[in-house]
Amino acid sequence: MSLLEVKDLHTSFFTDAGEVKAVNGVSFFLDRGKVLGIVGESGSGKSVTAYSIMQILAGTGKIVSGSIKLDGQELVGAGEKVMKTVRGNRISIIFQDPMTSLNPTYTIGKQLMEAILLHTNRNKKEAWDRAVEMLRLVNVNEPEKRMKQYPFEFSGGMRQRVMIAMALACEPDILIADEPTTALDVTIQAQILELMGTLQKELGMAIIMITHDLGVVAQMCDEVIVMYAGSICEQGTADEIFYNPCHEYTKGLMRSIPTANTAGKKLQPITGTPIDLLNMPEGCPFAPRCDAAMKICIKQRCENMQLNDDHRAACWMNVKRGVEDGSITLEGGADHE
């Protein structure tokens, strides 16, 4: 049995303008000790998927349907009392910007101890010792001194280390990292990723890495989910996604990555703009921006196809290739031109 199982998850935000379908039928598994990457541009539903798992949605947000099981225990509809035992203890999260996640009026030590006291049976002395131990674990120098300092006295990279220490203080089974290196420079980013990789191996926890940076995915992840407009368009092992992308959106992401060979050349951006989640199209949500779009792409959304044991994609181009090479036979003469 998988550690985490998300099945047909639908999450919406109900606004004055209408229902925003932020997550639309997301399903995936996460096994113990594995690192899952969730990739996509802003507004694709990556963070909302994570917040749905933690059930920390904004007031207008609601899980409309679907299932989220942790070790077989259903979390959707379980209630706040159950979720309080899950958050921090079983699943922890690192948010994008540590400066807005840390309270500027409290010391680092007080904020670290608060999480430990809330989720464990430790007393204040034991919580202090554990907080110091965690700061030392994430390579914060002079941890006893740092405990008495405030967030503004830390650099961006050091604040992110504090957030990692806070998330790991109660030894969770799953760590959700929501773009943990976005606001950091390249050198510090590399240090944070190396630290997370080391801690993941030492502690044996599973990680959900949410990012728009494919370089981070290549470095960290065992499996990858590519999201667009609240849906999964492709999922598979990191090798399959990088070396054999089978959705036009994933291919567009790959083409937009600068490499040594693109020096002096123009990058190939994905044209157009993201769709309006208030007015979702009948067909593939990426079709209006896709150079390879066919008539059926506009009319009908493609189901997630099993391409091999480690790879699934929801793109009509795979059906077209299958028809052309004879591996797929269509009934009724569907129009794919």
N, C-alpha and C positions, 0 to 999 in steps of 0.2 A: 504493500500500500504506500502511495506517495505521501510525503509529509504535508504538502499543500495541494489541494485540487480545486481549481476554479472552473466552473461549468456554466456556459451560456449566460454570462453575467451581463446584465443591462443596468446601467446607472444613468439617471437623468437629473437635470436641474430645471426646476419649474420656475420660470420667470414671467414677468408681465407680458413679454413678447411671445411667450409660448414655451414648449418643452424642448430643452436642449439635450439631445441624446448623446451624451459625452462618451459613454461606453456602450457598445452595441453588439452583444453576443460573443464576448471574449471567453475562451476556454484554454486552459493549460494546466500542466502538472509541474510540480517542483519536488525533486527527490532530495534526501538528506545529503549534505556536503557538496551540493552542486551550485553553480553560479549561472543564473538565468538573466540574460540581457533583454531589456525591452527598449526598442529603438523607434524613433519617429520624430517628426518635426513638432514644433509647438502646437498644441491643440489637438494632437492625435489621440489623446486619452491615456497616455502613459501614467501620469501622476494620479489621475482620477481612479485608475485601476488600483493603484497602491492604496489610496485613501479609502477606497471601497473595502479592501481587505482589512484595513485597520478600523474601518467604520468611523472615520473622522471627517466626514464630508461637511461642507458648509450647510447652513440652515436650509437652503433651497434644494440641496441635493438629496437624492433618495435612491437606494437600490430597488429598482422596479421588479426585477425577477432574476433568477439564477441561483447558483449554489456556490458557497465557499466553505470547504471542509479542511480543517486542520487536524491531522491524525485521525480522520474519520468523524470528527465532531463538527456539526453544522454550525457556522457562525452567523449566517443570514437569519435574522429574526431571533437570535439567541438572547438579545437584551444587553443593556449597558452593564449589568452586574457581571455577566460572563465576560464581556469584552474587557473589563477592567483587569481581569485575571490573565487575559491574553496579551494585551498591550504591555510592552516592557518585559514581561516574563517570557512569553513564547515568541512574540514578534516585536521587533524594534525598528524604528525608522530614523534615517538621517535626512534632514530636509536640505533644500537647495542652498539657502543662505544662512550660515550659522549666526550672523550678526542679528538677524531678525528672529532667530529661534532661541537665542539666549537672552535672558532678561538683563538689561544693562544696569539695573539697580541692585542686583544681588551678586555676591562673589561667586566665582567659579565653583568653589568648594560647596557652598550652600546649595547650588543648583544640582551638582552631582549627587550630593548626599540626599537631596529630596527624592530623587528617582530611586535610590537604593532603599531608603526608609519606607517608601510607598509600596515597593514591590517585593521586599524581603522581610525577614524577621530580625534583621540586625538592629542593635541599639546604636546610639549616636557615635560612640567610640569606634565600634566595628564599621559603621558606615563611613566614617572619616578614613579609617585605614584602607577600606576597600576603594574609596575614591582616589586616594593617593596611589594605590596599587595600579588602578586603571590608567591614571595619568602617566605613570611610569611605563606601563605596557604600550601606550601609544607614543612613547618617546618624547614626552613633554619634560623638558629639563627643570630641575629643582621643583619637583611636584609639591612638596610641603609649602614652599613659598608661593607657588602659583595658586594654590587652593584659596589664598587670602586675597587674590587680585580679582579685578573686574574684567568683563569681556573687552572693554576698550583698550586694555593694557596688553592684549594679545594681537598678534598678526592674523591675517586671514587663514593661513595654513594652520596656525596653532589653535584657532577657534574651531576649525574643522576637526582637528585631532580631539579636542574636548568633546565635540558632538559624537564622535565615534566612541570615545570612552564612555559617555553617558548611555549610548545605545547598547553597548556591550556589557555594562556593569552587572546586569542580571542574567548574563549568559543565555541569550535568546536562541531559539532553534533557527529562526529566520531573521536576517537583517535586510531591510529594504533601504537601499541607498538611492535617493531621489536626486539625480544629477549632483553628486557630492563634490565635484571638482569644477563646476561651471565658473565660479567667480575667482578661481585661482590661476596663477601663472603656470607655465608649462613645467617648470622645475618642481614647484610645490605639488602640482597635480601628479607628477610621476611618483613623488614620495608618498602621497596619500594612497595612490593605487597599489603601490608596493606594500605599504603597511596593511591595507585591507586584505590583500592576497595572502600575506603572511599570517594574519590573525585568523583568516578563514580556514587555513590549513591546520593551524595550531588548535583552534577551538572546534573544528569540525561542523561549523554551522553552514546553512544554506544562505545564499545571497540573491536578492533580486536587484539587479543593477539597472536603473532607469537613466537613460542618457540619449542625447542626440549625436554623440561623438562615437563614430564607428571605430576609431582607434582604441578607445577605452574598451569597447566590446571585444575587439580582436585580442586585446591583452588579457582580459579577465574572464570571459564567459565560456561556458561549456555549450550552452544552447542559447538561441536567439529568437525573439519574437519581433517582427516588424509590424508596427501599427500605423494605420492611416484612417482619419475621420472616425475614430472610436472603434474600429474593427481590426482584427488581425488579418493582414494580407499575405503574410508568409511566416513560417516558423520552421526551425530545424537546428541542426548542430551548427556551430560557428563556421566550421569548414564548408558545409553545404551552402550556407548563406553567402559567404565571401567568395567562394570559388565556383558556385553554380547557382547564382540568383535566378529565380524563376517568376518573379512578379515585376512588372514594368516600373513600379514605384521603387522597389529595392534596387533595380538596375540604375535608376536615376540617381539614387543616393550614392551608389558606387562611383558613377561617372563624375559626381560633384566633389569627390575627395581629391585634394591636391596631392600629387606625387612628385618624385624626382623627375619623371618624364614630362611633367606638365610645366616645367619651368619656362617662363617666357610665353606660354600659351594661355588662351582664355579658358577658364573653367566652363563646364557645361552645366548650368543651373537647371533645375526643374522649372519649367515655365508655368505661368498662371499663378493663381492664388488658391489657398485652401477653400474647401466648400463651406457653405453656410450650414451649420449643424441644426439650425431651426428648420431648414428645408432640405432634407436629405433626398438625393435622387433615387429613382427606382433601380438603376443599374449600378455598376461599379463606381464608387465615390471618386476614384482617381481618373475615370474616363475623360472628364473635361480637360485634364492636364496631360493626357497620355498621347504621344505621337503615334502609337500603334493601335489606338482604339478602333474597334469595329462596331457595326450597328448593334450587335447583341450586347456589347459592353454598356451602351447607353440604355438599353431596354431592360436588361436582366442582370442581377448580381450573380457572379460565379461562386459556386460552393467551394469550400476548402478541399482541394484534391490531394490525395496521398501520392506523392511522386516516387518516394521510396521509403524505406523503414525510418529514415531520419529526416524527412523533408516533406512539408505540406505547403501549398500555395493556392490562393484564390484568384486565378487569372485565366481569362479565356484564351490567351495565347498558348497556354499549355494544351488546352483542348484542340486548338487549331493545329499545333504541331503533331499531336497524337493522331488526328484525322489524316494528316498528310503522310505520316509514316505508317499508317494502317494499324496502330496499336489501340485506337479508339474508333468505335463505330457509332455514329449518331442515328437516332431514330427520328423519323418525321421530317428529315431534310431541313434542319434548323439553319437559319440565315446567319452566317458568320462573316459575311463580307464586310 
